[in-house]
Amino acid sequence: MILLENRLYKVIVGLALEAETYNRRLNQKLSDIYSNPTLDAIKTLHDRLIVSDDYPDREVALWLELALDQAPAKVDLIDLTVELNEIEILLSDLLWQVEADSQRDLNDWLNYVSNVPQSIQHGFVIDAKMLMNLAVQYSTTDSVERNKKNLSMGYKIELLQKETLRLFEEIKKIPIKLTIPEERIGALIELQRILIDMLRKYYLERVGNATEDIIRYPIQRLEEAQKHLMRPEIEVDKVRQEMKFAYENLESQARSDISDKRLFEWMGNIKERIKAASERLP
């Protein structure tokens, strides 16, 4: 049982590490925990990041939260949806009153809020939390804050900021449990290792547009494979198919004229790891 929990912690920290990499950041503490995940280390980092003013920090914390005990919460989802819809309506009205250079950020704030109810209704609570995290971030950008100099708009904006933050706190209370079939966890860990290496190459290294074009599609296919592997109702054959697409794309790219020897060797290594991981799927 302890071994199973440790492997599940590995998957959860891997998801947090992926999120960190998508944001083009490298948290060394998170990488260290990924190498040796323990519940105490996960909780300590979670508790520090969840109160950060920086949305990528909070995003990592929301993923890490999947490893923690979450108390049952009394959240009225119907009332929550009504309140989110009210914010959406008020933001839509405000959109045409703010300065032109503020409209983009306010529109992003609006869009993130408007997509939350559907995520909750479909059971994608983690997506709802991520969307509200972004809504909070865009509600306080400099371009939005500038409009608060107008007393009439300032009152409305401040009220909507407070309501957005309050609803984020409510949605954060909704407990989520990651359920992955035990027989899939080993394969998932192996797939994650490959995906994390590819994401780091794509987002953290200055590899140039040509290299990014080469590995973008295989990354997308492995991301889909990971999602499928985490959902018990989806057959493993679909995972295998996505990994095959990634492998075949890298294979075809390898036949092209790649002058960078290190890139060619790296691609070959990734390709063989994908093949081996696919063959070991349950």
GILINTA-V184062 format. One line per field, one symbol per residue. ss: DSSP state (~ for helix, > for strand, _ for the rest). phi: phi as a letter, one per 30 degrees, with the letter a starting at -180 (. if undefined). A space follows every 10 residues. Layout:
ss = ???
phi = ???
This chain:
ss = _~~~~~~~~~ ~~~~~~~~~~ ~~_____~~~ ~~~~~___~~ ~~~~~~~~~_ ____~~~~~~ ~~~~~~~___ ______~~~~ ~~~~~~~~~~ ~~~~~____~ ~~~~~~~~~~ ~~~~~~~~~~ ~___~~~~~~ ~~~~~~~~~_ _~~~~~~~~_ ~~~~~~~~~~ ~~~~~~~~~~ ~~________ _~~~~~~~~~ ~~~~~~~~~~ ~~~~___~~~ ~~~~~~~~~~ ~~~~~~~~~_ _____~~~~~ ~~~~~~~~~~ ~~~~______ ~~~~~~~~~~ ~~~~~~~~~_ __
phi = .ddddddded dddddddddd dedhbbcddd dddddbdbdd dddddedddd cddcddddde ddddeddcdc debccddddd dddddddedd ddddeccdee dcdddddded ddddddeddd ddicdddddd ddeddddddb deddeedddd eddedddddd dddddddddd dddddbbdcb eedcdedddd ddeddddddd ddcccdcidd deddcddede ddddededdd cedcddeddd dddddddddd dddddddcdd dddddddddd eddddddddc dd
